[in-house]
Amino acid sequence: MQFYFIRHGQSENNLIWEQTGSDEGRNSDPKLTDVGKQQAAHLGAFLAASGMTGGNSVAGYHSVAGFYLTHLYCSPMLRAIETALPAARALGLPLVAWEEIHETGGIFCTDPETRELQGLPGRTRTEFAERFPELILPETGWETGWWNRPFESREERPLRAQSVLQTLLARHGGTEDHVAIFSHAGFYNHLLRIVLGMPGDTTVWFELQNTAITRIDFHPDYQRFVYANRVDFLPRQLLT
């Protein structure tokens, strides 16, 4: 299996942080900015493009002949869906919502008085169907919101990453599938630590730019870490 982890484009919250260095005014489920939408368009075109044929193994690792993706999954957060849809349309592939690949914390707000982080319902099944009719939802659930639970604790996050990896390998391990998930930088770090066998208390942070691509090939008896944080398909002015 070729596995591609793709971060969402620039979100409204990313822009707030970039401009102020603060979470003040954050949205619990932000949309893409205009820059984020442009990044998503470039990403979709890049993933769908077919280049030269042949070449050596290095060319193959960098997908110069095309990515030939077979499966697309996205977080149910707006910024991930809005990033993934242009790629799904360009590739002609179904886009499947995968709840477990959401950003750390989940859908939450900060109580203005206590500063306590409080979980929120998240968008409902009906809202998703009306706004994103192409998105494939779980067969059941989400009637009153896909999150509907407290703020996700730090202890829960690596357990979720382990579960995602196990599910990914159960579905696609030992196959020739080319799988892309559209997710988030915080979750990316937890998933990479699990894949790399790093201790849970590590202080290492893996940087991931908006719409950046990381590729890991899973073979029956080993993994090949091909590249990380790839953004060479973006114009310089769209790097965030």
Secondary structure, DSSP 8 states (H G I E B T S, - for coil): -EEEEEE---BHHHHHHHHHSS-TT--SS--B-HHHHHHHHHHHHHHH----S---HHHHHTTTT-----EEEE-SSHHHHHHHHHHHHHHT--EEE-GGG--TT-SEEE-TTT--EEE-----HHHHHHH-TTEE--SS--TT-S--S----TTHHHHHHHHHHHHHHHHHTTS--EEEEEE-HHHHHHHHHHHHT--TT--------TT-EEEEEE-SS-EEEEEEEE-TTS-GGG--
